[in-house]
Amino acid sequence: MTRLLDTPYERNGLKLKNRVVMAPMTRSRAEGNLPNALMAEYYGQRAGAGLVISEGASPSPDGLGYARIPGIFNDAQAQGWGVIAKALHAGGSRLFIQVMHSGRVGATANLPAGETLVAPSAIPAAGETWTDAAGMQPNATPRAATADDLARLRSDYVQAARLAVGHGVDGIELHAANGYLLAQFLNPRSNQRTDAYGGSADNRNRFVIEVLDATVAAIGKARVGVRLSPFNPFNDLEVDFEGEREQFLALVDAVAARDVAYLHLAGGSVTGELLAEVRRRFPGTLMTNGGYDGERAENDLASGVADLVSFGRPFIANPDLPERLRTGAPIADLDAGTLYTPGAAGYTDYPRLGAGSVAA
């Protein structure tokens, strides 16, 4: 019997050879914040996925809060992403770049000279961030975005989207999950504004919807996906705040009304009755994520609760993950010590089936 994971998928201009998606994962190999040949090799190795969603790429210099993460705000960066797109297209896969501004998460030492973190409010995120210059450093206190900052940030997202598709990338994913800038606007712990962008659920949703509308207007709805992760405390967000469910569902409705490429639910925080409600409200391409194995993915596709399933960490040590899922081959374990280190070790040296083991 043909497995649903292995079947092609097509809707609204998104045409994929299978329903296995590589989820976005920070890997910190972009020296100088430039996508490079090593990254092209890494992504090209994983072209068995129908769709690859890249690691987060910042649309702005002040969104580079982590060490060695890529940008998508100048032509040199866009050219690098174009090379990665070609590597994936050669293997029959599609590429969406996840556009991720770090907002209040990060250290000033990771930013270009003269830049500071910017966020909805001047409230630092708890915790520390690695810097190559000084090791672990507390997350810096951001400045609260002014009206001019908001206008500039919207324009930065639009420019990132145009740069991406202008260099052969298939689309972009707006990262409104996991505690980064867009998610910070959604959450009352990080957003304590008293203007039109804070205070109420509609106001907290406003900036995400404005960025969504602006990018759709720039590159078309079929090239824009959205990632959300409600009830997720990652990066010091409040969970189960009053009205969180209703605010999330209102945002789902807004995304559905725009008929975009897909809605990507991150990290397994939407399950059970809530997932069924999202499915009822969202007739477009719904992608789920979080702790999947092949059997569970098949079940969710068969039930109709998901159209696509994204896999994160299993793709790191298994560049041929779709083949392993298809054949039932063992899933190799990753080396956690090399998740964010520079160079090829623990990045491009994981073997395919029958090719030996990773070098020590």
Secondary structure by P-SEA (a helix, b strand, c coil): ccccccbbbbcccccccccccccbbbccccccccccaaaaaaaaaaccccbbbccbbbccccccccccccccccaaaaaaaaaaaaaaaaacbbbbbbccccccccccccccccbbbbccccccccbbbbbcccccccccccccccaaaaaaaaaaaaaaaaaaaaacccccccccccccaaaaaaccccccccccccccccccaaaaaaaaaaaaaacccccbbbbbbcccccccccccccaaaaaaaaaaaaaaaacccbbbbccccccaaaaaaaaaacccbbbbbccccaaaaaaaaaaccccbbbbccccccccaaaaaaaaccbbbbccccccccccccccccccccccccccc
